[in-house]
Amino acid sequence: SSDPTIVFVDSDNNPDFDIKAGGGRFAIRDSTNNVERVRIDSNGKIGINLTNPGDYNSSANNLVVHSSPSVNDAGITIRSNYAGTGGLYFADGTGTSSDKGYIAYGQLNDTMYFGVNRGSKLQINSSGAFGLAGSNYGSSGQVLTSQGSGSAPQWASPAGNTQSSYVAAPTN
């Protein structure tokens, strides 16, 4: 037919699940509740729990995940093994262009990495400490200092006495 469909039917002879192609789309539907769970539209856009992925932000609608109708939250989980890393990588090609930017989580050392131009620029470890330009977490008492417009800040010891005391005046 113009809309070919593969239907899975169990012993009660009611359709439980179908895969349908036609009209420039591909859909997988859970027919027990007549709810479409996955759609690949004619432009290759993928929607999970929605039928119109191409209607979302055109810069970010290749995969659109929606919560189910009875749930407010939605999300994507990336599971990696204990000693592995899970991440989102941004590329403009293959080889050395396959990971130009990234957000990654290292399971082994419980550290979140944010990278640009193939290098780690910000890290946050499990104690909440953050490092710049790799694992440079600074030393006790250091502060972040500006290196001027267009340059990354650096950890440095504060110049002079930067501490001040303030005692509130008593109130009557």
C-alpha positions in Angstrom: 0.0 0.0 0.0 1.0 3.6 0.0 1.6 3.3 3.8 3.2 -0.1 4.3 2.9 -1.3 7.9 4.4 -4.2 9.9 2.0 -5.1 12.7 2.8 -7.2 15.7 -0.2 -9.0 17.2 -0.3 -11.2 20.3 -2.7 -14.0 21.2 -5.7 -11.7 21.8 -5.5 -10.8 18.1 -5.2 -7.0 18.9 -2.3 -5.0 17.4 0.2 -4.3 20.1 3.0 -2.7 18.2 3.5 -1.4 14.6 6.1 0.0 12.4 4.8 2.2 9.6 6.4 3.9 6.6 4.8 6.2 4.2 4.1 9.8 3.5 7.7 10.7 3.9 8.0 9.3 7.5 8.8 6.3 9.5 7.0 5.7 12.8 7.1 3.1 15.6 3.9 3.1 17.6 2.9 1.3 20.8 -0.5 0.4 19.7 -1.7 -0.9 23.0 -2.2 2.7 24.0 -2.2 4.0 20.5 0.8 6.2 21.3 3.6 6.8 18.8 7.0 6.5 20.6 9.5 7.2 17.8 9.3 9.0 14.5 11.9 9.6 11.8 10.5 12.2 9.5 11.2 12.7 5.8 14.2 15.0 6.6 15.8 12.4 8.9 14.8 14.2 12.1 14.1 11.8 15.0 11.4 12.4 17.7 11.0 10.4 20.8 7.6 10.6 22.3 6.6 13.3 19.8 5.5 13.3 16.2 7.0 16.7 15.0 10.8 16.8 15.6 11.3 19.1 12.6 9.2 21.8 14.3 11.9 22.5 17.0 15.0 24.7 16.9 16.4 24.1 13.4 19.9 24.2 14.8 19.2 21.4 17.3 16.3 19.2 16.0 18.2 16.2 14.7 17.0 14.3 17.8 14.3 15.7 20.0 13.3 13.9 23.2 10.0 14.7 24.9 8.7 13.4 28.2 5.6 11.2 28.1 2.3 13.0 28.4 2.0 12.2 32.2 5.6 13.2 33.1 7.0 16.7 33.2 10.7 15.9 33.0 12.7 14.6 30.0 16.3 13.7 29.6 19.0 11.6 28.0 21.3 9.3 29.9 24.7 8.4 28.7 26.0 5.2 30.5 29.7 4.4 30.5 31.5 1.7 32.4 33.2 2.4 35.8 36.6 3.2 34.3 35.2 4.9 31.2 34.0 8.3 30.0 30.6 9.3 28.7 30.3 12.5 26.7 28.8 14.7 24.1 31.3 15.6 21.3 31.1 18.4 18.8 32.7 17.8 15.4 33.2 19.5 12.1 34.7 16.4 10.4 36.5 13.2 11.2 40.0 12.4 12.7 41.3 15.4 14.6 38.1 17.3 13.8 35.9 14.7 15.4 36.1 16.1 18.9 36.7 19.9 18.6 34.5 20.5 21.6 33.1 18.3 24.3 31.3 17.8 27.6 32.4 14.6 29.2 32.2 12.8 32.5 35.1 10.6 33.7 33.8 7.7 35.8 37.1 6.6 37.2 38.0 10.0 38.8 34.4 11.5 39.1 35.3 14.6 37.1 33.3 16.6 34.6 35.3 18.0 31.7 34.4 20.9 29.3 36.7 21.1 26.3 37.3 23.4 23.4 39.7 23.0 20.5 40.5 19.4 21.5 41.7 20.3 25.0 40.2 20.4 28.5 39.5 24.0 29.4 37.4 23.5 32.6 37.2 20.6 35.0 35.1 20.1 38.1 36.0 17.3 40.4 33.9 15.4 42.9 34.7 17.8 45.8 33.5 20.8 43.7 37.0 22.2 43.0 37.4 23.5 39.5 40.5 23.6 37.3 41.2 25.7 34.3 43.2 24.7 31.3 43.3 21.1 32.3 43.8 20.0 35.9 45.2 23.2 37.2 43.1 23.6 40.4 45.3 26.3 41.9 46.7 26.3 45.4 45.3 27.2 48.8 44.8 31.0 49.0 45.1 31.6 45.3 42.5 33.6 43.3 41.6 33.8 39.7 43.2 36.7 38.0 42.4 38.3 34.6 45.0 38.1 31.9 43.4 40.7 29.8 40.7 40.7 27.1 40.5 37.5 25.1 42.8 35.6 27.5 41.9 32.8 29.9 42.1 33.7 33.6 44.8 32.1 35.7 45.3 31.1 39.3 47.6 33.4 41.2 48.5 34.5 44.8 46.7 37.8 45.6 49.0 40.9 45.5 49.3 42.7 48.9 46.8 42.4 51.7 43.4 41.7 50.2 41.7 40.9 53.4 39.7 43.5 55.3 37.9 43.3 58.6 34.4 44.6 59.1 32.6 44.7 62.4 29.0 45.6 62.5 28.1 48.5 64.8 25.9 47.4 67.7 22.2 48.3 67.4 20.2 49.5 70.4 
